[in-house]
Amino acid sequence: MVDFDPIEYNLKNEERRLLDYLPPVVRQVLDFQQINAAIEPEIRLAWQALSRVQGNQFLAEADAAGLGVWERELGLYPKAGDSLAVRRARILAAWLRKPPYTLRWLREWLDGLGGPEGHSEAVDGYTLNVQLDYDLLPEPNKLVQELLALLLSIRPANLLVQIEAQAAADLPAYAGAAVCGFAIEDGAVAELF
């Protein structure tokens, strides 16, 4: 006899029917066919809700409602027009934040956002220079602003933060902070190259 797991069967099989769970003799009875046909939509909704809850437990698979739960837990507020990728990155950044940080911690944290080759960091005197690869970030304009706000909240008081996002094609045109919408505030400079 083969072991049968109904939960695994239901998660794998989208075309599942309650009638398939009944013994073959009972499947032929019209009453059971009608009862199962009436219950089928409710059970299908329950299985969909179960798979949604299971998916929302993991940040990489969460939908908008699941990301909302993560944001409420961490005290974050989504901004109008944010995509799911930006919201995930913001949640991941807040989840991994643990002040005070070291330069090694900052590198590891940025590895989680854009990969190990998407950034470089250096400290020059009292200035932290962070260079990001514009092409490797999801929605880089928003993420640079979020990164600046995050670094300002956890940086030492005597450290100036400078963030530069560079595109792969080194264009001679420069966009200043006012054009890109990045503000120079509280010891921080953000520029887009």
TASULNOR-V326418 format. One record per residue. N is the residue number from 0. SS is DSSP state (@ for helix, = for strand, . for the rest). NEAR is the number of other ideal C-beta (glycine too) atoms within 12 Angstrom. Layout:
n={N N}
ss={SS SS}
near={NEAR NEAR}
This chain:
n={0 1 2 3 4 5 6 7 8 9 10 11 12 13 14 15 16 17 18 19 20 21 22 23 24 25 26 27 28 29 30 31 32 33 34 35 36 37 38 39 40 41 42 43 44 45 46 47 48 49 50 51 52 53 54 55 56 57 58 59 60 61 62 63 64 65 66 67 68 69 70 71 72 73 74 75 76 77 78 79 80 81 82 83 84 85 86 87 88 89 90 91 92 93 94 95 96 97 98 99 100 101 102 103 104 105 106 107 108 109 110 111 112 113 114 115 116 117 118 119 120 121 122 123 124 125 126 127 128 129 130 131 132 133 134 135 136 137 138 139 140 141 142 143 144 145 146 147 148 149 150 151 152 153 154 155 156 157 158 159 160 161 162 163 164 165 166 167 168 169 170 171 172 173 174 175 176 177 178 179 180 181 182 183 184 185 186 187 188 189 190 191 192}
ss={. . . . . @ @ @ @ @ @ @ . . . . . @ @ @ @ . . @ @ @ @ . . @ @ @ @ @ @ @ @ @ @ @ @ @ @ @ @ @ @ @ @ @ @ @ @ @ @ @ . . @ @ @ . . @ @ @ @ @ @ @ @ @ @ @ . . . . . . . . . @ @ @ @ @ @ @ @ @ @ @ @ @ . . . . . . @ @ @ @ @ @ @ @ @ @ @ @ . . . . = = = = = = . . = = = = = = = @ @ @ . . . @ @ @ @ @ @ @ @ @ @ @ @ @ @ @ . . . . . = = = = = = = . . . . . . . . = . @ @ @ @ . . . . = . . = = = = = .}
near={3 5 7 11 11 16 14 11 19 23 16 13 16 12 13 22 22 27 25 21 20 18 11 11 8 17 18 12 15 12 14 22 19 13 18 24 17 14 19 21 14 15 23 21 13 17 26 19 15 17 21 20 18 17 21 21 16 18 28 18 17 26 23 19 18 26 33 20 22 31 28 15 15 22 13 27 16 24 18 9 11 26 19 25 24 30 35 32 37 35 35 32 36 31 21 23 27 15 18 14 25 17 22 12 19 34 24 18 30 36 20 24 37 31 17 16 15 27 33 23 30 16 22 14 11 15 21 34 27 39 28 38 27 29 18 24 32 26 27 33 28 28 39 43 32 37 44 38 27 35 36 27 21 25 31 20 14 12 25 26 37 33 42 32 36 27 22 16 11 12 12 8 11 16 22 16 24 12 15 25 17 31 19 20 16 17 20 29 26 40 29 30 28}
